[in-house]
Amino acid sequence: MRAERLFRVLGLTDPALVEEAMETRARQVEWKRWAALAACLALAVSLGFGWRVTGGFGGYGSGDSGGDSGSAGVSGDAPADGAPADPGESGGGGSGVEEGITFLSYAGPVLPLTTLEDPGPLAAEREVTWDFSPRANSHGETRQWGAEVTDAYVLRNDTGEDVTVTALYPFPGTFDSLPLVLPRITIEGEKTETALIAGPYSGGFQPTIGAETPDTMNLETLNSWEEYKALLEGGEYLAQALGEYPALDTPVTVYRFSDFAAPLEKYQAATQAVSFRLDESVTQVLTYGFNGCEWDEGFRRYSYFVPDGKRNEPDLKLLVILGEDIGPYTLQGFQDGGCNPGEEIEGVSCTVTRSETTLDAVLDQLCAYYQERYARSRAADQDNAFNVVPFEMYRGAAAELLSQYGVLSGAPMDRYMDGRLDDILAETMSHSRVLYLRFPVTVEAGGSVGLEVRFWKEPSFDYGCSGSENEGLQGYDLTTRLGSSLAFTRQRAALVNTENVEITGQNFGFDLPGGVTAVELDLEQEHYYLEARPIEE
Amino acid sequence: MEDGRIVQLYWDRDQRAIPETEGKYGKLLHSISWNLLHSREDAEECVNDTYLRAWEAIPPARPGAFRIWLGQITRNLSLDRWKSRRAEKRGGGAEALLGELEDCLPDQRGRSVEDLELAELLNVFLRGLSREARAAFLRRYWYGESLAEIAGALGCGEGKVKSSLFRSRRALREYLEKEGIAV
């Protein structure tokens, strides 16, 4: 029974690989074929590929790969008067390097407060504190992961007139992560009401690894503070965040599939396929709830696994036709999602309902459906991001993604060229973006106002089992003036409750063994970083 | 509930540990067992036994990758159950899986190694595969998924999965032989 032993020992293989196996999904495997197809539509070769729900309910894992380009950290210029000593001497890390680590997963910097209008005569002081209290994570994890950040400001008005500004506090995040990372703001100790504003997807797109021809299949998130600088400098990103979401009042024809039936007791992956001809120059097809697609010039076949009440797949299935309607369609059942000739089966059926409406109305329906499924997929102790993200914001961001990078764009990304709305809706939740909290602040003539922003900050890190020498390290950083309209007269940084961490790299000048836990920052230096390692019990 | 908290329930001898485990991982464990046994009753019993084993093992164990740790127990229990069937034909998915794994077995001239050393060698081998080939291999021989399920998950035809598995099995055999390992 040597095979049996091999089977049992396979059970002892690296859990990370075993987990990864379940996260590897269709998109990573098949997009390459799609790209080749898109480039060679003239080839009359029938080419099939499959889909799978890529996110939202089971953990989104495809493509958001981090990457290793760019660099975090800045060179350690000579400090200004009152600024910290050379980090190599006082930092406790002693690495001697002048730049921080470029982590595989970059959490983004702590960004400074700004104002919507010109702040006029207001002057600002700032102190950023990282609190490494053990297991301060709201999830109660049994490890030191992340820190509670307090970003405190004093705004001074030395003129003879009151000044009121609209303050904007920017922070990197995703809709999914908002329950964990949403800042709380107090002014003079009193909680203040804020309005949430969401910028668009902050990253870009990168080719499939090993692609024969460059494509835009994979996400490329921001990997360094310099990339945040490029994003936020100039103000276009903020302007888009403050602008209106696109209206999608385009007329569409919708085919809805319902009343599913199939011999599931015999074929667990029984599949319903719908095929039709179309003129691609005048017709675009969007889908929701479908798992597979085959494409040939002038021909499409879309398919879905017949819902069995067990798999976590949507039972709402739509084909949304933009432009001229499709021709007559054919329904055919198959044994599985391969839809291969010879594997046709009887007994697969559904009801198809045709209607005419607008894309906005379809998006309303789908976003509400997604929101409901999202809520149902949360465990009792899991936060529902929709308690924080207003429905209209989510729906608008989905329309924005579809318009900016999807098939409604003049130059759609390969990632979304299939028109699969499942991806748009799920990735709207998981896309990294810069969010803002907006609130009014009044500083009386000759007076000052203290305001505090507190939030949980997850670290930058290298993935476990990545083979990186930086596994186990956590990165934190801040920018002193990026994107801010405020005139700062002083900035400080501090660490508290540091007994569970050791600093391995920095350019702040903290010296934990020497008791230096608060330092002055050089206002001319744009970026500061800190790398720490939890001290295991 | 976070895995750490569930494990803590076991440590606290809090019986809520089992329903919490079942709620979070019952479906996965049942799927693994079903894949090997193709018997609902047997799979049910193996999964229940998994909870019992977890209760007996924690403490002193404090598994890090709790989900995988549970899956390992279910695999082993299911394989034991499969072996104990006295029927003329055992059937189930395990028979096919073990048959396929025969392809990976090196000749017997190599040295014997402990399970953990062999597991480490398998890790090295698996990391050398492409991500897609590794996913297909582990979905098949760790989770026991059918070719159709793997094809559906990876978005390709069963033929592609089959040939990928064939190549990986052959490569594993060559790798073990090159390392001079007997299984």
Interface residues (C-beta under 8 A of the other chain):
Chain A: R2 A3 E4 R5 L6 F7 R8 V9 L10 G11 L12 T13 D14 P15 A16 L17 V18 E19 E20 A21 M22 T24 R25 A26 R27 Q28 V29 E30 G48 F49 G50 W51 R52 H139 G140 E141 T142 Q268 A269 N291 G292 F305 Q335 D336 G337 G338 N340 A379 A380 D381
Chain B: M1 E2 G4 R5 Q8 G23 K24 G64 A65 R67 I68 W69 G71 Q72 R75 N76 L79 K83 A94 L97 L98 G99 L101 E102 C104 L105 D115 L116 L118 A119 L122 N123 L126 R127 R131 E132 R134 A135 F137 L138 R139 Y141 W142 Y143 A148 E149 A151 G152 A153 L154 G155 C156 G157 E158 V183
